[in-house]
Amino acid sequence: MMKQKKPLTKEQYLKKFIRAVRWRLPPQESEEAIADYRELIFQEERDESKLVEELGEPVQAAHLLTDEGIPPVAENLRCI
């Protein structure tokens, strides 16, 4: 029988995200990303049991911030 994985607490999620993002980004960028995610994670209405479902795995979220295949948002905006 497989053991069911317990959902991450907000603190656990943030800790894993911080480790991953500091590994992948320069200091200033990582601190900005951490501040943004801290705000997202600790929103009062955020259901702790759905953190991974809503934000993705912490390491995956950090990876998405550094994925060179994703162009910056400003470059995606077009004037109509």
DSSP file with accessible surface (Angstrom, degrees, kcal/mol):
  #  RESIDUE AA STRUCTURE BP1 BP2  ACC     N-H-->O    O-->H-N    N-H-->O    O-->H-N    TCO  KAPPA ALPHA  PHI   PSI    X-CA   Y-CA   Z-CA
    1    1 A M              0   0  240      0, 0.0     2,-0.3     0, 0.0     0, 0.0   0.000 360.0 360.0 360.0 131.9    0.0    0.0    0.0
    2    2 A M        -     0   0  177      1,-0.1     2,-0.4     3,-0.0     3,-0.0  -0.600 360.0-121.0 -81.2 138.6    1.4    3.4   -1.0
    3    3 A K        -     0   0  198     -2,-0.3     2,-0.3     1,-0.1    -1,-0.1  -0.622  28.6-120.8 -76.9 130.3    1.6    6.0    1.7
    4    4 A Q        -     0   0  181     -2,-0.4     2,-0.3     1,-0.1    -1,-0.1  -0.582  27.4-118.8 -76.3 132.3   -0.5    9.1    0.8
    5    5 A K        -     0   0  169     -2,-0.3    -1,-0.1     1,-0.1     3,-0.1  -0.536  23.0-128.7 -73.6 130.5    1.6   12.3    0.7
    6    6 A K        -     0   0  184     -2,-0.3     3,-0.1     1,-0.1    -1,-0.1  -0.555  30.7-105.2 -75.9 141.5    0.7   15.0    3.2
    7    7 A P        -     0   0   79      0, 0.0     2,-0.2     0, 0.0    -1,-0.1  -0.343  39.8-103.6 -63.8 149.8    0.1   18.4    1.6
    8    8 A L        -     0   0   26     40,-0.1    43,-0.3    41,-0.1    44,-0.1  -0.483  30.6-125.7 -71.1 143.9    2.9   20.9    2.3
    9    9 A T     >  -     0   0   44     -2,-0.2     4,-2.7     1,-0.1     5,-0.2  -0.397  30.5-104.3 -77.4 167.5    2.2   23.6    4.9
   10   10 A K  H  > S+     0   0   29      1,-0.2     4,-2.5     2,-0.2     5,-0.2   0.911 123.8  50.1 -59.5 -41.0    2.7   27.2    3.8
   11   11 A E  H  > S+     0   0  118      2,-0.2     4,-2.3     1,-0.2    -1,-0.2   0.902 111.2  47.6 -65.8 -42.5    6.0   27.4    5.6
   12   12 A Q  H  > S+     0   0   94      2,-0.2     4,-2.3     1,-0.2     5,-0.2   0.910 111.9  50.3 -64.6 -42.7    7.3   24.1    4.0
   13   13 A Y  H  X S+     0   0    0     -4,-2.7     4,-2.6     1,-0.2    -2,-0.2   0.950 112.4  46.6 -60.3 -49.5    6.2   25.3    0.6
   14   14 A L  H  X S+     0   0   13     -4,-2.5     4,-3.1    -5,-0.2     5,-0.2   0.916 110.4  53.1 -61.2 -42.1    8.0   28.7    1.0
   15   15 A K  H  X S+     0   0  127     -4,-2.3     4,-2.1     1,-0.2    -1,-0.2   0.931 112.2  44.3 -60.5 -45.1   11.2   27.0    2.4
   16   16 A K  H  X S+     0   0  102     -4,-2.3     4,-2.1     1,-0.2    -1,-0.2   0.899 114.3  50.1 -66.8 -40.3   11.4   24.7   -0.6
   17   17 A F  H  X S+     0   0    0     -4,-2.6     4,-3.1    -5,-0.2     5,-0.3   0.930 109.0  51.9 -63.6 -45.4   10.7   27.5   -3.0
   18   18 A I  H  X S+     0   0   26     -4,-3.1     4,-2.4     1,-0.2     5,-0.2   0.929 109.9  48.9 -57.7 -48.0   13.3   29.8   -1.4
   19   19 A R  H  X S+     0   0  159     -4,-2.1     4,-1.2    -5,-0.2    -1,-0.2   0.932 115.4  44.0 -57.3 -47.0   16.0   27.1   -1.8
   20   20 A A  H  X S+     0   0   13     -4,-2.1     4,-1.4     1,-0.2    -2,-0.2   0.920 115.2  46.2 -67.5 -43.6   15.1   26.4   -5.4
   21   21 A V  H  X S+     0   0    0     -4,-3.1     4,-2.2     1,-0.2    -1,-0.2   0.881 110.1  53.1 -72.8 -34.6   14.9   30.1   -6.5
   22   22 A R  H  < S+     0   0  131     -4,-2.4    -1,-0.2    -5,-0.3    -2,-0.2   0.815 109.2  51.2 -68.0 -28.0   18.1   31.1   -4.7
   23   23 A W  H  < S+     0   0  220     -4,-1.2    -1,-0.2    -5,-0.2    -2,-0.2   0.838 118.7  36.1 -73.1 -33.3   19.9   28.3   -6.6
   24   24 A R  H  < S+     0   0  102     -4,-1.4    -2,-0.2    -5,-0.1    -1,-0.1   0.677 113.0  51.8 -98.3 -23.1   18.5   29.4  -10.0
   25   25 A L  S  < S-     0   0   24     -4,-2.2    41,-0.0    -5,-0.1    37,-0.0  -0.869  84.8 -99.6-120.1 154.9   18.4   33.3   -9.8
   26   26 A P     >  -     0   0   69      0, 0.0     4,-2.8     0, 0.0     5,-0.3  -0.270  50.7 -98.0 -62.0 158.2   20.8   36.1   -9.0
   27   27 A P  H  > S+     0   0  105      0, 0.0     4,-2.3     0, 0.0     5,-0.2   0.862 120.0  45.2 -50.5 -49.9   20.4   37.5   -5.4
   28   28 A Q  H  > S+     0   0  145      1,-0.2     4,-1.9     2,-0.2     5,-0.2   0.940 116.1  46.1 -65.0 -44.1   18.2   40.5   -6.2
   29   29 A E  H  > S+     0   0  103      1,-0.2     4,-2.4     2,-0.2    -1,-0.2   0.896 112.4  51.2 -63.9 -40.3   15.9   38.6   -8.6
   30   30 A S  H  X S+     0   0    3     -4,-2.8     4,-2.7     1,-0.2    -1,-0.2   0.920 108.8  50.5 -66.1 -39.8   15.5   35.8   -6.2
   31   31 A E  H  X S+     0   0   87     -4,-2.3     4,-2.3    -5,-0.3    -1,-0.2   0.888 110.7  49.8 -66.5 -35.2   14.6   38.1   -3.3
   32   32 A E  H  X S+     0   0  105     -4,-1.9     4,-2.3     2,-0.2    -1,-0.2   0.925 112.5  47.0 -66.6 -44.2   12.0   39.8   -5.5
   33   33 A A  H  X S+     0   0   12     -4,-2.4     4,-2.8     2,-0.2     5,-0.2   0.911 111.6  51.2 -63.9 -41.3   10.5   36.4   -6.5
   34   34 A I  H  X S+     0   0    0     -4,-2.7     4,-2.9     1,-0.2     5,-0.2   0.922 109.5  50.1 -62.4 -43.9   10.5   35.2   -2.8
   35   35 A A  H  X S+     0   0   48     -4,-2.3     4,-2.0     1,-0.2    -1,-0.2   0.924 112.1  48.1 -61.1 -43.3    8.7   38.4   -1.7
   36   36 A D  H  X S+     0   0  101     -4,-2.3     4,-2.1     1,-0.2    -2,-0.2   0.931 115.0  44.0 -63.3 -46.1    6.1   37.8   -4.5
   37   37 A Y  H  X S+     0   0   39     -4,-2.8     4,-3.2     2,-0.2     5,-0.3   0.872 109.0  57.0 -69.7 -35.1    5.6   34.2   -3.6
   38   38 A R  H  X S+     0   0  112     -4,-2.9     4,-2.3    -5,-0.2    -1,-0.2   0.935 108.7  48.1 -59.3 -42.5    5.5   34.9    0.1
   39   39 A E  H  < S+     0   0  146     -4,-2.0    -2,-0.2    -5,-0.2    -1,-0.2   0.919 114.4  45.7 -63.1 -44.4    2.6   37.3   -0.5
   40   40 A L  H >< S+     0   0   59     -4,-2.1     3,-1.1     1,-0.2    -2,-0.2   0.930 114.5  47.4 -63.4 -46.6    0.8   34.7   -2.7
   41   41 A I  H 3< S+     0   0    0     -4,-3.2    -2,-0.2     1,-0.2    -1,-0.2   0.889 113.0  46.6 -65.5 -40.8    1.3   31.8   -0.2
   42   42 A F  T 3< S+     0   0   83     -4,-2.3    -1,-0.2    -5,-0.3    -2,-0.2   0.220  74.8 134.7 -96.0  19.1    0.2   33.7    2.9
   43   43 A Q    X   -     0   0   65     -3,-1.1     3,-1.5    -4,-0.2    -3,-0.0  -0.433  63.0-125.1 -61.5 138.3   -2.9   35.3    1.5
   44   44 A E  T 3  S+     0   0  191      1,-0.3    -1,-0.1    -2,-0.1    -3,-0.0   0.874 108.9  48.3 -55.8 -40.9   -5.6   34.8    4.1
   45   45 A E  T 3  S+     0   0  149      2,-0.1     2,-0.3     0, 0.0    -1,-0.3   0.546  83.5 116.3 -80.2  -5.7   -8.0   33.0    1.7
   46   46 A R    <   -     0   0   37     -3,-1.5     2,-0.7    -6,-0.1     5,-0.1  -0.481  64.9-135.7 -69.2 123.1   -5.3   30.7    0.4
   47   47 A D    >   -     0   0   72     -2,-0.3     3,-2.0     1,-0.2     4,-0.2  -0.731   7.7-151.0 -81.4 113.4   -6.2   27.1    1.2
   48   48 A E  G >  S+     0   0   76     -2,-0.7     3,-1.4     1,-0.3     4,-0.3   0.843  93.5  60.0 -56.2 -34.2   -3.0   25.4    2.5
   49   49 A S  G 3  S+     0   0   70      1,-0.3    -1,-0.3     2,-0.1     4,-0.2   0.640 106.9  47.5 -72.3 -11.5   -4.1   22.0    1.3
   50   50 A K  G <> S+     0   0   87     -3,-2.0     4,-2.6     1,-0.1     5,-0.3   0.215  75.6 109.8-112.7  14.3   -4.2   23.3   -2.3
   51   51 A L  H <> S+     0   0    1     -3,-1.4     4,-3.2   -43,-0.3     5,-0.5   0.940  84.2  41.6 -54.6 -52.7   -0.9   25.2   -2.5
   52   52 A V  H  > S+     0   0   45     -4,-0.3     4,-2.1     1,-0.2    -1,-0.2   0.911 114.4  52.8 -65.6 -39.1    0.7   22.7   -4.9
   53   53 A E  H  4 S+     0   0  153     -4,-0.2    -1,-0.2     1,-0.2    -2,-0.2   0.905 119.5  34.3 -61.8 -40.7   -2.5   22.4   -7.0
   54   54 A E  H  < S+     0   0   89     -4,-2.6    -2,-0.2     1,-0.1    -1,-0.2   0.849 134.3  22.6 -86.0 -36.5   -2.7   26.2   -7.4
   55   55 A L  H  < S-     0   0   32     -4,-3.2    -3,-0.2    -5,-0.3    -2,-0.2   0.525 103.3-122.3-109.8 -10.3    1.0   27.2   -7.6
   56   56 A G     <  -     0   0   16     -4,-2.1    -1,-0.2    -5,-0.5    -2,-0.1  -0.140  53.3 -38.1  87.4 169.1    2.7   24.0   -8.7
   57   57 A E     >  -     0   0   78      1,-0.1     4,-2.8    -4,-0.1     5,-0.2  -0.390  63.6-117.0 -61.4 144.9    5.5   22.2   -6.9
   58   58 A P  H  > S+     0   0    2      0, 0.0     4,-2.1     0, 0.0     5,-0.2   0.902 114.7  45.5 -54.3 -44.4    7.9   24.7   -5.3
   59   59 A V  H  > S+     0   0   92      1,-0.2     4,-2.5     2,-0.2     5,-0.2   0.906 112.9  51.0 -67.9 -38.3   10.9   23.6   -7.4
   60   60 A Q  H  > S+     0   0  105      2,-0.2     4,-2.4     1,-0.2    -1,-0.2   0.911 108.5  52.0 -64.1 -41.7    8.7   23.6  -10.6
   61   61 A A  H  X S+     0   0    1     -4,-2.8     4,-1.3     1,-0.2    -2,-0.2   0.923 111.3  47.0 -61.6 -42.7    7.6   27.1   -9.8
   62   62 A A  H  X S+     0   0    0     -4,-2.1     4,-0.8    -5,-0.2     3,-0.3   0.910 110.3  53.3 -64.8 -40.1   11.2   28.3   -9.4
   63   63 A H  H >X S+     0   0   80     -4,-2.5     3,-1.1     1,-0.2     4,-0.7   0.903 104.3  55.3 -62.4 -41.0   12.1   26.5  -12.6
   64   64 A L  H 3< S+     0   0   89     -4,-2.4     3,-0.5     1,-0.3    -1,-0.2   0.843 102.3  57.8 -62.3 -31.6    9.3   28.3  -14.5
   65   65 A L  H 3< S+     0   0   79     -4,-1.3    -1,-0.3    -3,-0.3    -2,-0.2   0.741 115.3  36.0 -69.3 -22.1   10.8   31.7  -13.4
   66   66 A T  H << S+     0   0   29     -3,-1.1     2,-0.5    -4,-0.8    -1,-0.2   0.359  81.2 126.0-114.0   4.5   14.1   30.8  -15.0
   67   67 A D    ><  -     0   0   62     -4,-0.7     3,-1.5    -3,-0.5    -3,-0.0  -0.504  47.3-157.1 -70.0 115.5   13.0   28.9  -18.0
   68   68 A E  T 3  S+     0   0  191     -2,-0.5    -1,-0.2     1,-0.3    -4,-0.0   0.656  86.1  71.9 -69.9 -14.3   14.6   30.7  -21.0
   69   69 A G  T 3  S+     0   0   62      1,-0.1    -1,-0.3     2,-0.1    -2,-0.1   0.644  83.5  78.0 -76.1 -11.5   12.0   29.4  -23.3
   70   70 A I  S <  S-     0   0   90     -3,-1.5     3,-0.1    -6,-0.1    -1,-0.1  -0.855  80.7-140.0-101.2 114.2    9.4   31.7  -21.8
   71   71 A P        -     0   0   56      0, 0.0     5,-0.1     0, 0.0    -2,-0.1  -0.350  33.4 -87.0 -69.7 154.2    9.8   35.3  -23.1
   72   72 A P    >>  -     0   0   77      0, 0.0     3,-0.9     0, 0.0     4,-0.7  -0.248  37.4-116.6 -58.1 148.7    9.4   38.2  -20.8
   73   73 A V  H >> S+     0   0  110      1,-0.3     3,-1.7     2,-0.2     4,-0.7   0.889 111.7  60.8 -56.8 -42.7    5.8   39.4  -20.4
   74   74 A A  H >4 S+     0   0   77      1,-0.3     3,-0.8     2,-0.2    -1,-0.3   0.845 100.5  55.1 -57.4 -33.8    6.6   42.9  -21.9
   75   75 A E  H <4 S+     0   0  143     -3,-0.9    -1,-0.3     1,-0.2    -2,-0.2   0.709 103.3  56.9 -73.8 -17.9    7.6   41.3  -25.1
   76   76 A N  H << S+     0   0   95     -3,-1.7     2,-0.3    -4,-0.7    -1,-0.2   0.593  85.8  97.8 -86.4 -13.3    4.3   39.5  -25.4
   77   77 A L    <<  -     0   0  130     -3,-0.8     2,-0.4    -4,-0.7    -3,-0.0  -0.580  55.5-167.9 -80.6 137.2    2.3   42.7  -25.2
   78   78 A R        -     0   0  225     -2,-0.3     2,-0.4     0, 0.0    -2,-0.0  -0.973  20.1-127.4-125.8 140.5    1.1   44.1  -28.5
   79   79 A C              0   0  138     -2,-0.4    -2,-0.0     1,-0.0     0, 0.0  -0.699 360.0 360.0 -82.9 135.4   -0.4   47.5  -29.2
   80   80 A I              0   0  213     -2,-0.4    -1,-0.0     0, 0.0     0, 0.0  -0.775 360.0 360.0-102.7 360.0   -3.7   47.3  -31.1
